[in-house]
Structures are given as structure tokens and as C-alpha cells.
């Protein structure tokens, strides 16, 4: 994954949200400056911030072939930071948060939804969505889920300004889903 996220020059000067959220130099710099990644991390203003641009230029991404030997048993990442005084700080992760071998807690998942919501959903809708998600295995009437799919499709279409198709099968193996258009896209033409 490091190759896609650090091999091209635009990874050091991300012009779009999509490039920034796939850029190792950008993500490392954002965490160092802000202590977290959230929706604000990808705003036009944040990407253009001179402090961010300056720090990104100091990031080096080095492919360590010794780490390749640890895969697939591990999914390792090593980070070394050299401070202005020359002191070095090290960090190492064998499995990223959310990996089956390093699972995110329920609270981690809730915090991520809340921080990445960016005001698209009201706090009440976020609570409703979380409550429904935590009960998916208990839901006996799949008809409650299209509303969730519609909410998710609408949120994605608004956030990314592109057509969205979300599909799933109910208990009778019937396909149900939700679509949202964006700009001048005709969904019927796309599907025919």
C-alpha cells in the first residue's frame, strides 16, 4: 500500500480531499500537527496551510524490504521522527487499528462516526444510526434497513458529489437498496 500512497509527486502536494486521504506524507503531517484525523483534516484550508505544506516536504517514505518479509502474518508500519534537537522518536504498529488482530472498540467506532460526520447528520440522527448499527443482528424486520441505506446513500452523494448505489439482500434474498444522483447524472441511463 505504501507505493500507492507515497510514490507520486501529488502525494506531497495533495490538491483534493481524495488525494490527501490516500497520502502517507499528508496523513502523517496532519496527525503530527493536529493530533488526530477528522473531516477538518481534509478541508481546502487545511490542505493549503503553509505549516502543513512545510511539514509534508520534510516527510520521507522509505520502503523497508525487511518489513515485507513479515507479511502476511503482520501488516507492519514503522515511524521514525527526528526532532529539531536531533533526538529520534520511534513508533511501530504490526496491525493497524480496525484490523482483525487489532480490533477497534465500540467506542473507537462511535468516535470515528461522530468525528467524520462533519455535520451531515444531526446528533439525534447519529445516535439513531449508532443504535441501529449496534442492533443489526437483532433486527427481525429488514424493512427498517432501507431507511438506513437511504441515509447512507444521501450522505455519500452529498459528501462526494457523485452518484451512489447501495444494495443488499433481505431475508428472502430479495435485492433492496438505495440510489442517489449527483449533479446532472441520470441514474436510469447509468443502470440501463
PyMOL commands that place a pseudoatom at each C-alpha (Angstrom):
pseudoatom trace, name=CA, resn=UNK, resi=1, chain=A, elem=C, hetatm=0, pos=[0.000, 0.000, 0.000]
pseudoatom trace, name=CA, resn=UNK, resi=2, chain=A, elem=C, hetatm=0, pos=[2.900, 2.355, 0.609]
pseudoatom trace, name=CA, resn=UNK, resi=3, chain=A, elem=C, hetatm=0, pos=[3.564, 2.560, -3.141]
pseudoatom trace, name=CA, resn=UNK, resi=4, chain=A, elem=C, hetatm=0, pos=[0.118, 3.972, -3.996]
pseudoatom trace, name=CA, resn=UNK, resi=5, chain=A, elem=C, hetatm=0, pos=[0.237, 6.360, -1.040]
pseudoatom trace, name=CA, resn=UNK, resi=6, chain=A, elem=C, hetatm=0, pos=[3.723, 7.783, -1.451]
pseudoatom trace, name=CA, resn=UNK, resi=7, chain=A, elem=C, hetatm=0, pos=[5.116, 7.174, -4.924]
pseudoatom trace, name=CA, resn=UNK, resi=8, chain=A, elem=C, hetatm=0, pos=[3.649, 10.085, -6.875]
pseudoatom trace, name=CA, resn=UNK, resi=9, chain=A, elem=C, hetatm=0, pos=[4.610, 13.770, -6.511]
pseudoatom trace, name=CA, resn=UNK, resi=10, chain=A, elem=C, hetatm=0, pos=[0.973, 14.779, -5.838]
pseudoatom trace, name=CA, resn=UNK, resi=11, chain=A, elem=C, hetatm=0, pos=[1.142, 12.873, -2.556]
pseudoatom trace, name=CA, resn=UNK, resi=12, chain=A, elem=C, hetatm=0, pos=[3.382, 15.706, -1.293]
pseudoatom trace, name=CA, resn=UNK, resi=13, chain=A, elem=C, hetatm=0, pos=[1.057, 18.416, -2.644]
pseudoatom trace, name=CA, resn=UNK, resi=14, chain=A, elem=C, hetatm=0, pos=[-2.462, 16.964, -2.461]
pseudoatom trace, name=CA, resn=UNK, resi=15, chain=A, elem=C, hetatm=0, pos=[-4.907, 19.205, -4.315]
pseudoatom trace, name=CA, resn=UNK, resi=16, chain=A, elem=C, hetatm=0, pos=[-8.017, 17.188, -3.460]
pseudoatom trace, name=CA, resn=UNK, resi=17, chain=A, elem=C, hetatm=0, pos=[-9.537, 15.511, -0.435]
pseudoatom trace, name=CA, resn=UNK, resi=18, chain=A, elem=C, hetatm=0, pos=[-9.260, 12.169, -2.222]
pseudoatom trace, name=CA, resn=UNK, resi=19, chain=A, elem=C, hetatm=0, pos=[-5.523, 12.576, -2.755]
pseudoatom trace, name=CA, resn=UNK, resi=20, chain=A, elem=C, hetatm=0, pos=[-4.947, 13.819, 0.799]
pseudoatom trace, name=CA, resn=UNK, resi=21, chain=A, elem=C, hetatm=0, pos=[-6.739, 10.876, 2.393]
pseudoatom trace, name=CA, resn=UNK, resi=22, chain=A, elem=C, hetatm=0, pos=[-4.508, 8.473, 0.443]
pseudoatom trace, name=CA, resn=UNK, resi=23, chain=A, elem=C, hetatm=0, pos=[-1.252, 10.344, 1.052]
pseudoatom trace, name=CA, resn=UNK, resi=24, chain=A, elem=C, hetatm=0, pos=[1.117, 8.996, 3.699]
pseudoatom trace, name=CA, resn=UNK, resi=25, chain=A, elem=C, hetatm=0, pos=[3.051, 12.305, 3.879]
pseudoatom trace, name=CA, resn=UNK, resi=26, chain=A, elem=C, hetatm=0, pos=[-0.164, 14.286, 4.313]
pseudoatom trace, name=CA, resn=UNK, resi=27, chain=A, elem=C, hetatm=0, pos=[-1.721, 11.956, 6.897]
pseudoatom trace, name=CA, resn=UNK, resi=28, chain=A, elem=C, hetatm=0, pos=[1.456, 11.761, 8.988]
pseudoatom trace, name=CA, resn=UNK, resi=29, chain=A, elem=C, hetatm=0, pos=[1.807, 15.554, 8.886]
pseudoatom trace, name=CA, resn=UNK, resi=30, chain=A, elem=C, hetatm=0, pos=[-1.848, 16.106, 9.828]
pseudoatom trace, name=CA, resn=UNK, resi=31, chain=A, elem=C, hetatm=0, pos=[-1.567, 13.815, 12.847]
pseudoatom trace, name=CA, resn=UNK, resi=32, chain=A, elem=C, hetatm=0, pos=[1.657, 15.466, 13.966]
pseudoatom trace, name=CA, resn=UNK, resi=33, chain=A, elem=C, hetatm=0, pos=[0.149, 18.952, 13.700]
pseudoatom trace, name=CA, resn=UNK, resi=34, chain=A, elem=C, hetatm=0, pos=[-3.397, 18.250, 14.917]
pseudoatom trace, name=CA, resn=UNK, resi=35, chain=A, elem=C, hetatm=0, pos=[-3.111, 15.085, 16.987]
pseudoatom trace, name=CA, resn=UNK, resi=36, chain=A, elem=C, hetatm=0, pos=[-5.932, 13.437, 15.007]
pseudoatom trace, name=CA, resn=UNK, resi=37, chain=A, elem=C, hetatm=0, pos=[-7.537, 12.876, 11.613]
pseudoatom trace, name=CA, resn=UNK, resi=38, chain=A, elem=C, hetatm=0, pos=[-11.096, 14.105, 11.125]
pseudoatom trace, name=CA, resn=UNK, resi=39, chain=A, elem=C, hetatm=0, pos=[-13.144, 15.831, 8.421]
pseudoatom trace, name=CA, resn=UNK, resi=40, chain=A, elem=C, hetatm=0, pos=[-11.411, 19.143, 9.078]
pseudoatom trace, name=CA, resn=UNK, resi=41, chain=A, elem=C, hetatm=0, pos=[-8.102, 17.471, 8.215]
pseudoatom trace, name=CA, resn=UNK, resi=42, chain=A, elem=C, hetatm=0, pos=[-9.140, 17.372, 4.555]
pseudoatom trace, name=CA, resn=UNK, resi=43, chain=A, elem=C, hetatm=0, pos=[-10.589, 20.850, 4.104]
pseudoatom trace, name=CA, resn=UNK, resi=44, chain=A, elem=C, hetatm=0, pos=[-9.239, 23.114, 1.366]
pseudoatom trace, name=CA, resn=UNK, resi=45, chain=A, elem=C, hetatm=0, pos=[-7.912, 25.464, 4.043]
pseudoatom trace, name=CA, resn=UNK, resi=46, chain=A, elem=C, hetatm=0, pos=[-6.091, 22.678, 5.907]
pseudoatom trace, name=CA, resn=UNK, resi=47, chain=A, elem=C, hetatm=0, pos=[-4.518, 21.286, 2.746]
pseudoatom trace, name=CA, resn=UNK, resi=48, chain=A, elem=C, hetatm=0, pos=[-3.273, 24.774, 1.817]
pseudoatom trace, name=CA, resn=UNK, resi=49, chain=A, elem=C, hetatm=0, pos=[-1.975, 25.629, 5.304]
pseudoatom trace, name=CA, resn=UNK, resi=50, chain=A, elem=C, hetatm=0, pos=[1.691, 26.702, 5.000]
pseudoatom trace, name=CA, resn=UNK, resi=51, chain=A, elem=C, hetatm=0, pos=[2.634, 24.781, 8.163]
pseudoatom trace, name=CA, resn=UNK, resi=52, chain=A, elem=C, hetatm=0, pos=[1.112, 21.625, 6.673]
pseudoatom trace, name=CA, resn=UNK, resi=53, chain=A, elem=C, hetatm=0, pos=[2.834, 22.156, 3.313]
pseudoatom trace, name=CA, resn=UNK, resi=54, chain=A, elem=C, hetatm=0, pos=[6.159, 22.764, 5.023]
pseudoatom trace, name=CA, resn=UNK, resi=55, chain=A, elem=C, hetatm=0, pos=[5.949, 19.671, 7.225]
pseudoatom trace, name=CA, resn=UNK, resi=56, chain=A, elem=C, hetatm=0, pos=[4.865, 17.434, 4.333]
pseudoatom trace, name=CA, resn=UNK, resi=57, chain=A, elem=C, hetatm=0, pos=[8.067, 18.354, 2.492]
pseudoatom trace, name=CA, resn=UNK, resi=58, chain=A, elem=C, hetatm=0, pos=[10.094, 17.012, 5.420]
pseudoatom trace, name=CA, resn=UNK, resi=59, chain=A, elem=C, hetatm=0, pos=[8.444, 13.566, 5.306]
pseudoatom trace, name=CA, resn=UNK, resi=60, chain=A, elem=C, hetatm=0, pos=[10.344, 10.699, 3.731]
pseudoatom trace, name=CA, resn=UNK, resi=61, chain=A, elem=C, hetatm=0, pos=[8.618, 7.424, 2.931]
pseudoatom trace, name=CA, resn=UNK, resi=62, chain=A, elem=C, hetatm=0, pos=[11.103, 4.580, 2.760]
pseudoatom trace, name=CA, resn=UNK, resi=63, chain=A, elem=C, hetatm=0, pos=[10.195, 1.088, 1.626]
pseudoatom trace, name=CA, resn=UNK, resi=64, chain=A, elem=C, hetatm=0, pos=[11.745, -1.280, 4.157]
pseudoatom trace, name=CA, resn=UNK, resi=65, chain=A, elem=C, hetatm=0, pos=[12.043, -4.655, 2.472]
pseudoatom trace, name=CA, resn=UNK, resi=66, chain=A, elem=C, hetatm=0, pos=[12.683, -6.276, 5.847]
pseudoatom trace, name=CA, resn=UNK, resi=67, chain=A, elem=C, hetatm=0, pos=[9.100, -5.415, 6.782]
pseudoatom trace, name=CA, resn=UNK, resi=68, chain=A, elem=C, hetatm=0, pos=[7.881, -7.123, 3.594]
pseudoatom trace, name=CA, resn=UNK, resi=69, chain=A, elem=C, hetatm=0, pos=[9.231, -10.389, 4.995]
pseudoatom trace, name=CA, resn=UNK, resi=70, chain=A, elem=C, hetatm=0, pos=[6.804, -10.081, 7.920]
pseudoatom trace, name=CA, resn=UNK, resi=71, chain=A, elem=C, hetatm=0, pos=[3.732, -10.099, 5.695]
pseudoatom trace, name=CA, resn=UNK, resi=72, chain=A, elem=C, hetatm=0, pos=[1.138, -11.558, 5.505]
pseudoatom trace, name=CA, resn=UNK, resi=73, chain=A, elem=C, hetatm=0, pos=[1.339, -12.585, 9.177]
pseudoatom trace, name=CA, resn=UNK, resi=74, chain=A, elem=C, hetatm=0, pos=[1.794, -8.918, 10.082]
pseudoatom trace, name=CA, resn=UNK, resi=75, chain=A, elem=C, hetatm=0, pos=[0.839, -5.639, 8.420]
pseudoatom trace, name=CA, resn=UNK, resi=76, chain=A, elem=C, hetatm=0, pos=[3.712, -3.601, 9.845]
pseudoatom trace, name=CA, resn=UNK, resi=77, chain=A, elem=C, hetatm=0, pos=[4.383, 0.106, 9.825]
pseudoatom trace, name=CA, resn=UNK, resi=78, chain=A, elem=C, hetatm=0, pos=[7.355, 1.851, 11.412]
pseudoatom trace, name=CA, resn=UNK, resi=79, chain=A, elem=C, hetatm=0, pos=[7.682, 5.558, 12.033]
pseudoatom trace, name=CA, resn=UNK, resi=80, chain=A, elem=C, hetatm=0, pos=[10.796, 7.481, 12.955]
pseudoatom trace, name=CA, resn=UNK, resi=81, chain=A, elem=C, hetatm=0, pos=[10.737, 11.183, 13.722]
pseudoatom trace, name=CA, resn=UNK, resi=82, chain=A, elem=C, hetatm=0, pos=[13.844, 13.311, 14.116]
pseudoatom trace, name=CA, resn=UNK, resi=83, chain=A, elem=C, hetatm=0, pos=[13.275, 16.351, 16.311]
pseudoatom trace, name=CA, resn=UNK, resi=84, chain=A, elem=C, hetatm=0, pos=[14.991, 19.701, 15.754]
pseudoatom trace, name=CA, resn=UNK, resi=85, chain=A, elem=C, hetatm=0, pos=[17.494, 18.869, 18.509]
pseudoatom trace, name=CA, resn=UNK, resi=86, chain=A, elem=C, hetatm=0, pos=[18.435, 15.625, 16.724]
pseudoatom trace, name=CA, resn=UNK, resi=87, chain=A, elem=C, hetatm=0, pos=[16.588, 13.348, 19.154]
pseudoatom trace, name=CA, resn=UNK, resi=88, chain=A, elem=C, hetatm=0, pos=[14.783, 10.462, 17.459]
pseudoatom trace, name=CA, resn=UNK, resi=89, chain=A, elem=C, hetatm=0, pos=[11.331, 9.137, 18.360]
pseudoatom trace, name=CA, resn=UNK, resi=90, chain=A, elem=C, hetatm=0, pos=[10.133, 5.729, 17.163]
pseudoatom trace, name=CA, resn=UNK, resi=91, chain=A, elem=C, hetatm=0, pos=[6.718, 4.140, 16.833]
pseudoatom trace, name=CA, resn=UNK, resi=92, chain=A, elem=C, hetatm=0, pos=[5.762, 0.744, 15.488]
pseudoatom trace, name=CA, resn=UNK, resi=93, chain=A, elem=C, hetatm=0, pos=[2.470, -0.998, 14.689]
pseudoatom trace, name=CA, resn=UNK, resi=94, chain=A, elem=C, hetatm=0, pos=[2.114, -4.564, 13.481]
pseudoatom trace, name=CA, resn=UNK, resi=95, chain=A, elem=C, hetatm=0, pos=[-1.614, -4.299, 12.683]
pseudoatom trace, name=CA, resn=UNK, resi=96, chain=A, elem=C, hetatm=0, pos=[-3.486, -1.017, 12.105]
pseudoatom trace, name=CA, resn=UNK, resi=97, chain=A, elem=C, hetatm=0, pos=[-6.417, -0.131, 14.341]
pseudoatom trace, name=CA, resn=UNK, resi=98, chain=A, elem=C, hetatm=0, pos=[-9.501, -1.865, 12.995]
pseudoatom trace, name=CA, resn=UNK, resi=99, chain=A, elem=C, hetatm=0, pos=[-7.570, -4.911, 11.736]
pseudoatom trace, name=CA, resn=UNK, resi=100, chain=A, elem=C, hetatm=0, pos=[-8.978, -8.236, 12.908]
pseudoatom trace, name=CA, resn=UNK, resi=101, chain=A, elem=C, hetatm=0, pos=[-5.818, -8.651, 15.019]
pseudoatom trace, name=CA, resn=UNK, resi=102, chain=A, elem=C, hetatm=0, pos=[-6.123, -5.118, 16.456]
pseudoatom trace, name=CA, resn=UNK, resi=103, chain=A, elem=C, hetatm=0, pos=[-9.869, -4.516, 16.532]
pseudoatom trace, name=CA, resn=UNK, resi=104, chain=A, elem=C, hetatm=0, pos=[-11.395, -1.123, 17.130]
pseudoatom trace, name=CA, resn=UNK, resi=105, chain=A, elem=C, hetatm=0, pos=[-13.520, -0.893, 20.240]
pseudoatom trace, name=CA, resn=UNK, resi=106, chain=A, elem=C, hetatm=0, pos=[-17.172, 0.101, 20.069]
pseudoatom trace, name=CA, resn=UNK, resi=107, chain=A, elem=C, hetatm=0, pos=[-16.156, 3.475, 21.475]
pseudoatom trace, name=CA, resn=UNK, resi=108, chain=A, elem=C, hetatm=0, pos=[-13.478, 3.856, 18.748]
pseudoatom trace, name=CA, resn=UNK, resi=109, chain=A, elem=C, hetatm=0, pos=[-16.126, 3.211, 16.087]
pseudoatom trace, name=CA, resn=UNK, resi=110, chain=A, elem=C, hetatm=0, pos=[-18.591, 5.639, 17.660]
pseudoatom trace, name=CA, resn=UNK, resi=111, chain=A, elem=C, hetatm=0, pos=[-15.908, 8.334, 17.958]
pseudoatom trace, name=CA, resn=UNK, resi=112, chain=A, elem=C, hetatm=0, pos=[-14.920, 7.854, 14.318]
pseudoatom trace, name=CA, resn=UNK, resi=113, chain=A, elem=C, hetatm=0, pos=[-18.517, 8.222, 13.122]
pseudoatom trace, name=CA, resn=UNK, resi=114, chain=A, elem=C, hetatm=0, pos=[-19.003, 11.328, 15.234]
pseudoatom trace, name=CA, resn=UNK, resi=115, chain=A, elem=C, hetatm=0, pos=[-15.715, 12.927, 14.150]
pseudoatom trace, name=CA, resn=UNK, resi=116, chain=A, elem=C, hetatm=0, pos=[-16.152, 12.109, 10.460]
pseudoatom trace, name=CA, resn=UNK, resi=117, chain=A, elem=C, hetatm=0, pos=[-19.844, 13.128, 10.338]
pseudoatom trace, name=CA, resn=UNK, resi=118, chain=A, elem=C, hetatm=0, pos=[-18.875, 16.751, 9.670]
pseudoatom trace, name=CA, resn=UNK, resi=119, chain=A, elem=C, hetatm=0, pos=[-22.383, 17.977, 10.482]
pseudoatom trace, name=CA, resn=UNK, resi=120, chain=A, elem=C, hetatm=0, pos=[-24.034, 15.916, 7.739]
pseudoatom trace, name=CA, resn=UNK, resi=121, chain=A, elem=C, hetatm=0, pos=[-26.276, 14.257, 10.311]
pseudoatom trace, name=CA, resn=UNK, resi=122, chain=A, elem=C, hetatm=0, pos=[-27.833, 15.844, 13.363]
pseudoatom trace, name=CA, resn=UNK, resi=123, chain=A, elem=C, hetatm=0, pos=[-26.672, 14.485, 16.726]
pseudoatom trace, name=CA, resn=UNK, resi=124, chain=A, elem=C, hetatm=0, pos=[-30.057, 12.750, 17.063]
pseudoatom trace, name=CA, resn=UNK, resi=125, chain=A, elem=C, hetatm=0, pos=[-29.625, 11.025, 13.675]
pseudoatom trace, name=CA, resn=UNK, resi=126, chain=A, elem=C, hetatm=0, pos=[-26.087, 9.967, 14.626]
pseudoatom trace, name=CA, resn=UNK, resi=127, chain=A, elem=C, hetatm=0, pos=[-27.436, 8.442, 17.851]
pseudoatom trace, name=CA, resn=UNK, resi=128, chain=A, elem=C, hetatm=0, pos=[-30.231, 6.723, 15.895]
pseudoatom trace, name=CA, resn=UNK, resi=129, chain=A, elem=C, hetatm=0, pos=[-27.758, 5.359, 13.363]
pseudoatom trace, name=CA, resn=UNK, resi=130, chain=A, elem=C, hetatm=0, pos=[-25.410, 4.064, 16.070]
pseudoatom trace, name=CA, resn=UNK, resi=131, chain=A, elem=C, hetatm=0, pos=[-28.278, 2.443, 17.953]
pseudoatom trace, name=CA, resn=UNK, resi=132, chain=A, elem=C, hetatm=0, pos=[-29.473, 0.713, 14.780]
pseudoatom trace, name=CA, resn=UNK, resi=133, chain=A, elem=C, hetatm=0, pos=[-25.962, -0.438, 13.836]
pseudoatom trace, name=CA, resn=UNK, resi=134, chain=A, elem=C, hetatm=0, pos=[-25.322, -1.951, 17.262]
pseudoatom trace, name=CA, resn=UNK, resi=135, chain=A, elem=C, hetatm=0, pos=[-28.588, -3.907, 16.922]
pseudoatom trace, name=CA, resn=UNK, resi=136, chain=A, elem=C, hetatm=0, pos=[-28.283, -5.164, 13.318]
pseudoatom trace, name=CA, resn=UNK, resi=137, chain=A, elem=C, hetatm=0, pos=[-28.128, -8.803, 14.393]
pseudoatom trace, name=CA, resn=UNK, resi=138, chain=A, elem=C, hetatm=0, pos=[-31.328, -8.386, 16.413]
pseudoatom trace, name=CA, resn=UNK, resi=139, chain=A, elem=C, hetatm=0, pos=[-33.419, -6.724, 13.713]
pseudoatom trace, name=CA, resn=UNK, resi=140, chain=A, elem=C, hetatm=0, pos=[-36.246, -9.034, 12.706]
pseudoatom trace, name=CA, resn=UNK, resi=141, chain=A, elem=C, hetatm=0, pos=[-37.744, -6.751, 10.052]
pseudoatom trace, name=CA, resn=UNK, resi=142, chain=A, elem=C, hetatm=0, pos=[-35.370, -5.905, 7.231]
pseudoatom trace, name=CA, resn=UNK, resi=143, chain=A, elem=C, hetatm=0, pos=[-37.767, -3.167, 6.082]
pseudoatom trace, name=CA, resn=UNK, resi=144, chain=A, elem=C, hetatm=0, pos=[-36.144, -0.933, 8.703]
pseudoatom trace, name=CA, resn=UNK, resi=145, chain=A, elem=C, hetatm=0, pos=[-32.843, -1.030, 6.818]
pseudoatom trace, name=CA, resn=UNK, resi=146, chain=A, elem=C, hetatm=0, pos=[-33.748, 0.766, 3.569]
pseudoatom trace, name=CA, resn=UNK, resi=147, chain=A, elem=C, hetatm=0, pos=[-34.070, 3.963, 5.596]
pseudoatom trace, name=CA, resn=UNK, resi=148, chain=A, elem=C, hetatm=0, pos=[-30.533, 3.381, 6.820]
pseudoatom trace, name=CA, resn=UNK, resi=149, chain=A, elem=C, hetatm=0, pos=[-29.331, 2.710, 3.259]
pseudoatom trace, name=CA, resn=UNK, resi=150, chain=A, elem=C, hetatm=0, pos=[-31.099, 5.849, 2.057]
pseudoatom trace, name=CA, resn=UNK, resi=151, chain=A, elem=C, hetatm=0, pos=[-29.484, 7.902, 4.788]
pseudoatom trace, name=CA, resn=UNK, resi=152, chain=A, elem=C, hetatm=0, pos=[-26.050, 6.485, 3.962]
pseudoatom trace, name=CA, resn=UNK, resi=153, chain=A, elem=C, hetatm=0, pos=[-26.518, 6.940, 0.197]
pseudoatom trace, name=CA, resn=UNK, resi=154, chain=A, elem=C, hetatm=0, pos=[-27.685, 10.517, 0.620]
pseudoatom trace, name=CA, resn=UNK, resi=155, chain=A, elem=C, hetatm=0, pos=[-24.771, 11.324, 2.923]
pseudoatom trace, name=CA, resn=UNK, resi=156, chain=A, elem=C, hetatm=0, pos=[-22.221, 9.840, 0.486]
pseudoatom trace, name=CA, resn=UNK, resi=157, chain=A, elem=C, hetatm=0, pos=[-23.750, 11.613, -2.542]
pseudoatom trace, name=CA, resn=UNK, resi=158, chain=A, elem=C, hetatm=0, pos=[-23.662, 14.947, -0.729]
pseudoatom trace, name=CA, resn=UNK, resi=159, chain=A, elem=C, hetatm=0, pos=[-20.138, 14.470, 0.617]
pseudoatom trace, name=CA, resn=UNK, resi=160, chain=A, elem=C, hetatm=0, pos=[-18.522, 13.254, -2.603]
pseudoatom trace, name=CA, resn=UNK, resi=161, chain=A, elem=C, hetatm=0, pos=[-20.865, 14.869, -5.153]
pseudoatom trace, name=CA, resn=UNK, resi=162, chain=A, elem=C, hetatm=0, pos=[-21.173, 11.676, -7.184]
pseudoatom trace, name=CA, resn=UNK, resi=163, chain=A, elem=C, hetatm=0, pos=[-23.830, 9.018, -7.832]
pseudoatom trace, name=CA, resn=UNK, resi=164, chain=A, elem=C, hetatm=0, pos=[-24.190, 6.411, -5.080]
pseudoatom trace, name=CA, resn=UNK, resi=165, chain=A, elem=C, hetatm=0, pos=[-25.648, 2.902, -5.260]
pseudoatom trace, name=CA, resn=UNK, resi=166, chain=A, elem=C, hetatm=0, pos=[-26.036, 0.848, -2.067]
pseudoatom trace, name=CA, resn=UNK, resi=167, chain=A, elem=C, hetatm=0, pos=[-27.533, -2.642, -2.335]
pseudoatom trace, name=CA, resn=UNK, resi=168, chain=A, elem=C, hetatm=0, pos=[-28.175, -5.585, -0.067]
pseudoatom trace, name=CA, resn=UNK, resi=169, chain=A, elem=C, hetatm=0, pos=[-30.349, -8.694, 0.152]
pseudoatom trace, name=CA, resn=UNK, resi=170, chain=A, elem=C, hetatm=0, pos=[-33.161, -9.120, 2.649]
pseudoatom trace, name=CA, resn=UNK, resi=171, chain=A, elem=C, hetatm=0, pos=[-34.086, -12.350, 4.460]
pseudoatom trace, name=CA, resn=UNK, resi=172, chain=A, elem=C, hetatm=0, pos=[-35.959, -13.611, 1.380]
pseudoatom trace, name=CA, resn=UNK, resi=173, chain=A, elem=C, hetatm=0, pos=[-32.896, -12.983, -0.818]
pseudoatom trace, name=CA, resn=UNK, resi=174, chain=A, elem=C, hetatm=0, pos=[-34.630, -10.020, -2.461]
pseudoatom trace, name=CA, resn=UNK, resi=175, chain=A, elem=C, hetatm=0, pos=[-32.277, -7.218, -3.504]
pseudoatom trace, name=CA, resn=UNK, resi=176, chain=A, elem=C, hetatm=0, pos=[-33.110, -3.913, -1.851]
pseudoatom trace, name=CA, resn=UNK, resi=177, chain=A, elem=C, hetatm=0, pos=[-31.166, -0.733, -1.983]
pseudoatom trace, name=CA, resn=UNK, resi=178, chain=A, elem=C, hetatm=0, pos=[-30.976, 2.981, -2.376]
pseudoatom trace, name=CA, resn=UNK, resi=179, chain=A, elem=C, hetatm=0, pos=[-29.547, 5.257, -5.057]
pseudoatom trace, name=CA, resn=UNK, resi=180, chain=A, elem=C, hetatm=0, pos=[-28.767, 8.942, -5.078]
pseudoatom trace, name=CA, resn=UNK, resi=181, chain=A, elem=C, hetatm=0, pos=[-27.868, 11.102, -8.032]
pseudoatom trace, name=CA, resn=UNK, resi=182, chain=A, elem=C, hetatm=0, pos=[-25.435, 13.989, -8.170]
pseudoatom trace, name=CA, resn=UNK, resi=183, chain=A, elem=C, hetatm=0, pos=[-25.046, 16.950, -10.470]
pseudoatom trace, name=CA, resn=UNK, resi=184, chain=A, elem=C, hetatm=0, pos=[-26.615, 16.124, -13.856]
pseudoatom trace, name=CA, resn=UNK, resi=185, chain=A, elem=C, hetatm=0, pos=[-26.236, 12.353, -13.622]
pseudoatom trace, name=CA, resn=UNK, resi=186, chain=A, elem=C, hetatm=0, pos=[-29.194, 10.330, -14.845]
pseudoatom trace, name=CA, resn=UNK, resi=187, chain=A, elem=C, hetatm=0, pos=[-29.292, 7.140, -12.768]
pseudoatom trace, name=CA, resn=UNK, resi=188, chain=A, elem=C, hetatm=0, pos=[-31.737, 5.437, -15.120]
pseudoatom trace, name=CA, resn=UNK, resi=189, chain=A, elem=C, hetatm=0, pos=[-29.297, 5.898, -18.029]
pseudoatom trace, name=CA, resn=UNK, resi=190, chain=A, elem=C, hetatm=0, pos=[-26.434, 4.583, -15.910]
pseudoatom trace, name=CA, resn=UNK, resi=191, chain=A, elem=C, hetatm=0, pos=[-28.392, 1.451, -14.999]
pseudoatom trace, name=CA, resn=UNK, resi=192, chain=A, elem=C, hetatm=0, pos=[-29.708, 0.657, -18.490]
for i in range(1, 192): cmd.bond("trace and resi %d" % i, "trace and resi %d" % (i + 1))
show_as sticks, trace
zoom trace
